[in-house]
């Protein structure tokens, strides 16, 4: 496949240009037997002209023949939004969770400065896309004194570096094409320029949960809506799907750490879930094969529901408290 950038002869930042491209993709047939490598090459070509990471996520879904590929495109686009200066076509993974969880006190992986050099040691688990990743963004604690408050930083490393070992985890019963793995870091030498600026927890880990939700939801909507166009589903369904897509596009411009953003996201995701449910009877009669894959994979929609509910409840508590104090 050629690697040249496609020229759509349009302003690649507007919603109109995005939807024009989206309809163009949706009017074409999508191979039902694409490998992940083939899908990735297609995604790399498609995403190149678009600066908006949610636009990239949407188009990732549009070119996908299954949930796993749409999810992967949304996940990569979310990482692109969080680490914009680091991005190219390399596959990346976000490495936070350890045996004790993903809150700051649970992060035992260390980044220590000794003899004028930085070294990373520790381990991570349940790394999404970990077995395919070229690059890892790793949360590490700079404070080895466990009696002191953790000092979390994010470190950018490459899986080809010495001292890194990736081990595959068992395949999940849904989206089995998305690999998960564990990683161990044994005195991995870190260049100072690979340490991301700012507080690792407040600036990266906390906002990523929201950024990831927005981008993956946009990608899944892109997958469902392009399927609806391709299979000539109910036009009202397509219109409402497009409106929900543009809600995600606007949502991505909001502060990912703001309580109001979490409330808007909760409402938009409720709309998306309703659309996914309404799609099922149309899908079952127009493409039973693809629908069977959807039934296998749709459990992914609820995998972060508990965390999303906690964020929503905390957002309501914060905003109501502020309004009462005003």
Secondary structure, 3 states (H helix, E strand, C coil): CCCCCCCCCCCCCCHHHHHHHHHHHHCCCCCCCCCHHHHHHHHHHHHCCCCCHHHHHHHHHHCCCCHHHHHHHHHHHHHHHHCHHHCCCCCEEEECCECCECCHHHCCCEEEEECCEEEEEEEEEEEECCCCCCEEEEEEECCCCCCCCCCEEEEEEECCCCCEEEEECCCCCCCCCCCEEEEEEEEEEECHHHECCCCHHHHHHHHHHHHHHHHHHHHHHHHHHHHHHHCCCCHHHHHHHHHHHHHHHHHCCCCCCCHHHHHHHHHHHHHHHHHHHHHHHHHHHHCHHHHHHHHHHHHHHHCCHHHHHHHHHHHHHHHHHHHHHC
